[in-house]
Amino acid sequence: MAVAWVSRWLLRPNPDYPLPDAAARGWHFTRWWPLDIWARWDTGWYLDIANNGYRSRGSTASAQSNFAFFPLYPETVKALASLLPASARSVEAQLLIGVLLSNILLLIALILLRTLVAVSQGDEGVARRTVLYLLIFPTSFFFSCFYTESMFLFFSVAALFAASEGSWAGAGLLGGFAALTRPNGVLVLVPLLWAYLSHRGWKLRRIRWDVAWLALVPAGLLSFLVGIRDITGDLLTPLRIQVAWGKLSSAPWETIFRPLYPYPVVTPVERLLMLALLVVAILGFRRLRDRGLALYALVMLLAPLFTGVLNSSARYAAVVFPLFMTLAVLGETRRVDFLIKMTSLSLLVAAMAAWSRFYWVG
């Protein structure tokens, strides 16, 4: 909040980005500045789902609509807001509920993550640094925004935590909620299956019926697709509509080096960041005891790179917690620790300042 406050005098709002009206008046959804700085861009789509449900705005090939956004976060905000008196159900109330929800889920996720890493790596120092590096990542402010980052982090970490305890029903249920939170949430099935097979000693004859609980993860995604089919008649509407955002099938290297719709400054930074994080993900196979988590990190990083669009890749990476586990292991060396902290904090300050002044960040 301090960075956003100072940026009001140091950084002019950008009228050339797709928020000219908001930039001109100095706020987007509410005049209450301490709340408004946590609500930009996709916040509008989540508010639309909470207030109007899913609805079409035209052809899925050309018209952007809220079918591209998954339901668990906005529906949770809607449910919580419904507990308020009718006269108090304002946009400000919804935003406040969403921001509080994001921060509460973040706190719980961090507690679970620290415990999970301490057990997985057997090193409390690595666990502390994992949490620290995640919190100072350049796009970590999204965890406090009216966005889905905190909710997804919570359910993905909680699912892996349940798996580490041998609770496959809990892991499947929590993974199903993760799949209802964002498009690539279903990928949490990868480390869950790895954890299950590892628990069974990688012997097929030891697999039991309890592995069926993990089917709840793709079931979460399928339930959303079926619900949208009832509205549009097309089971794959949430996938097809990505074309309206300019996302096309592309090889990951083309997305990195020749991305569609590049933004000045932001795109070069995201390119360097993604290249660095891909290296970190690969190092995870050597540095992490649980290679299923390393595989999860690599899959989560690569998935968005098949769309041809590099924009928001740094935001997507913020929830990939095994990356921060690997960095925490590397951070045992003082110089590496210092480099990670200074680089992350510098980019975080710049990103928060730009975000609060209506620039595109992620």
N, C-alpha and C positions, 0 to 999 in steps of 0.2 A: 504494500500500500504506500510505503514511503517512496519507492521508485516511481509509482504511478503519479503520486502527488508532485514530485519534483519535475517529472517529465512534462507537466502542464506548462512550465516556463522554458523548458529546454528543447522541446520537440513540437513542431506544428502538426496539427492533424492533416492527414493526406486526403485531399478532396478528389484525387484521381482514382482512388480505390473504390470498390462497389458500395461504399457507405457514405456517399457525399452529404446526404441530409444529416446523418448522425454526426459526421465530422463538423459540419457547419454549426450545429446547435450545441455541440460539446458533450452530448450523451446519446445513448442508443435506445435503451428500454425504459430508463427511469432517470429523473433529475437527481435522485439520491446517489451522488457520486461514489461513496464507499461501496455501494452495492453494484452500481452500473459497470464498474471496471472489471467485474467478473463475468460480464455477459456481453458477448459479441458474436457475430457471424452465425454459426450453427445453433446458437441458443434460440434464435428465432424459430427454427424448425422444430426443436423440442417443445417450445411453448405452443406451437401450432398443434402438435400431436396432443399435448395435454388439454388444450382448450377445444379443439375441433375434431380430434380423431384423425384417422387416415383418410385422405381424399386426393383425387386426381386433379391435376392442373393442365392436362393435355396429354399428348403422345409421350410415352415413356422414352422415345428415342430423342426427343428434343426439349420437352418441358420438365424442368426440375420440380419435384414434389416430395412430400415428406415420406413417401414409400421407401426412400433410401436410408431412413434412420430407424434404428431398432427400438422396441417399445418399453423395455423395462424401466429405464430411468425416467422418461416423461410420465409414464403411467404411475410410477411410485410417487412422483411429485404431485400428480393429480389426486391420488388417493389421500396423501397427507393434507393437501389443500382443502379437500372436501370436509375435513374435520373442523375447519374454521367456520365461523358464522358467515352466511352468504354475503353480508355487507363487507366482510374483510377479505374476500377472495380477489384481491387485486393482482396486477402484474408484479408489483413490488413484493407482495406476500409470496407469490410463486417463486420469484427469484431468490428471496431469502430462504425459503424452504429448500430449494435446490442447492444453494451454496452451503447451507448448514449440512444437508445430506452428504454432499461431496466431501466436506471436511471431516465429518464423523466417520464415514466409510474409509477415508484415507488413514485416519488415526488407527482404526481397528486393523486395517490391512498392514500397516507398518509394524504393529505389535506381533501379528501373526508371522510376518516376513522375518522379523528379527529372530523369532523362535525357530522358524523353519531353517534359516540359514545356519544358526548356531548348531542345530542338530545335524544338518546335512553336511556341513563342512567341519564340524567339531572345533570351531574357532570363534570365540565371542568377538574378537577384534574384527574379523571379516564380517560378522553380523552387523556390528555397529557401522562399519564403513558402507555396507550395502545400503542401509537406510539413509545415511548421510548423502551418498552419491545420488541416490534416487531423488532426494529432496532438493538437491542443487542442480539437477539436470536442466539444461537450457529451456525446456518446455514444461518443467514441473509445475509451473503456476496453473496449468490446466487442471491439476488435481483439486484446486480450490474453485474452479469455474463452474458455471451451469453447463457442464459437459459430462460425458460418460466415463471419463478416464478413471476417477476414483472408484466408481462402482465396478468397472471391469477389473481393476487391480484387486479390489477386495475379493470378488468372486473367484478370480483365477488363483490368487494366493491361498484363499480358504480351501479351494478344491484340492490343491496340491498338499496343503497341510492335512486335510482329511485323509488323503491317500497315504501320507507318511505315517498316519496313525492306523492304517489298515481299515478305515471306514469307507468302503467302496460305495455304499448307498449315499453317504454324505458327499463323497467326491463327485459322484454322478449328478446328484441334485444341484450342487453348487456349480458344477461345470455347465449344466443345463441353463442356469441363470446367467452365466457368463456368455453363453451362446445367444441369449436374448438381449444382450446389452449392446453388442456391436457386430458388424459383419464378419470379422475374422475371429470372433469369440469361440467358435466351434473348434478352433485349432488347439484349445486347451486339452482336447482329447488326446493329442500326441503325447505329452508327458504323463498323462494319466494312464494310458495304455502301457507306456514304458515302465511306470511305477508298478503296475499290476504284474506285468511279466517278470520284472525284477523280483517282486515279492514271491513269485512262484518259481524262482530259480531258473527262469527261461526254459522251462520244460513244459511242453504242450500237455503232457499227460497229467500235470498238476493243476491245470486250469479248471476252475469250478464254476458253478452257475452264477456266483456273485459277480463275475465279469459283466453280466448283463446289465448291472446297474450303470455302467459307463455308457450304455446306449441312451441314457437320459441327456447326454450332451448333444448329440445330433438331433434328438427329439425336441430339444429346446428350439433349435433353428427351424426344424420342420413345422413346429406349432405356429411360429410366426409366419412362415411362408403359406401355410394353409389358411391362416386368418386373412392374409392379404388376398389370396385367391378368391375368397368369398366376396371380396370387394371388387376386384378387377377381372376375375375370371382367369388369371394367369398366375400360376404357382411361382414363377420366377421373376415377378415384377420387381422386387427389391434388387435383384441382380441386373436385370435388363436396364433399369433406370439409371445405372451408373454411367451409361453412355451420355446421358444428358449433362453430366458433369465433365464430359470430355475424356472419360476413362476408356481406353481401348486396350486390346490385347497387345502386349509388348514384352520383349525380352528384358530382364532386369538391367543388363548393362546399357541397353538403349535408354531405359528410364533414367538411369543415373547420369549418363553423359549427353543424351539428347532428349531431355524431358519435354513433354508438351506443356505449353502455357507457363514458361518460366517467369519468375518474379525477380526484379533486380535485388541484389544483395542476399535476399532470403534463399533463393535457389542455389547459388554457389555455396552458401554455408551448409545447407541441407545436403548437398552433394558430398562435401568433405566429411560431414558428420556421419552420413550413411556408410561411406567407405570405411571410416574408422570403426564404426560399430560392427560392420561385417567382419572385420579383422578380430574384434573382441569376441564376437560370437564363435568364430572358428577356434580362437584360443580357449574358449570355454570347454571344448572337448578334452583339453589337456589339464585345465586348471580346476574344473569342477568335478567333484566326486560323482555326482549324479549326471551322467551324460544325457539323460532324458531331458534335463533342463537346458543343456547346451543345444540339443536338437530343437527344442521348443523356441529358443531365442533365434536360431537361424531361420526356422520356418516363419516365425512372426515377422522377421525383418524382410524376408524375401517376398512374402505374399503381396504386399502393396506395390512392389516393384514390377509386378506383371501387368500393371494398369497403364503404363506409359506416363503417369503423372507423379512427379516427385513431391509436389506440394503436400504438406501435412505429414510427411514421413517422419520428421523429428518428433511430432506429437504422438504418432503411433508408437514410436520407439520408447516413449516414456513409461509405458505400462509393461515393457518386456523386462521384468525384474531379474531374470538370470544374467542379463548384461551387466547389471550393477553388482551382482555376485562376483562375476569374473573380474570386473574392475576393482572390487574390494580385495580380491586375492592379489592382484597386481599392485594394489596400493600399499602393500606391506612395505614396499620400498619408499622411503621418504620423498625422494625426488619425484617419483611417479605420483604419489599421493598429492604433493604440492601442485604438480602439473594438472592433475584432474580437477582439483578444487578451484584453482585460478581460472582455468579455461571454462569450466562449467558456470562458475559464478559470474564471470564477465559476460558470457552469452545470455545467461538468465536475466541479468539486469537489463541488457539491451533488448531482449525479447519482450520482457514485461513492459518496458517503456513504450516500445512500438505498438504492442497489443492495446495498451490503454489509450493510445492516440489514434486508433482506428486503422493501423497498418495491418496488412495480412502477415500473420506469423505461422498459423497452422490450423 
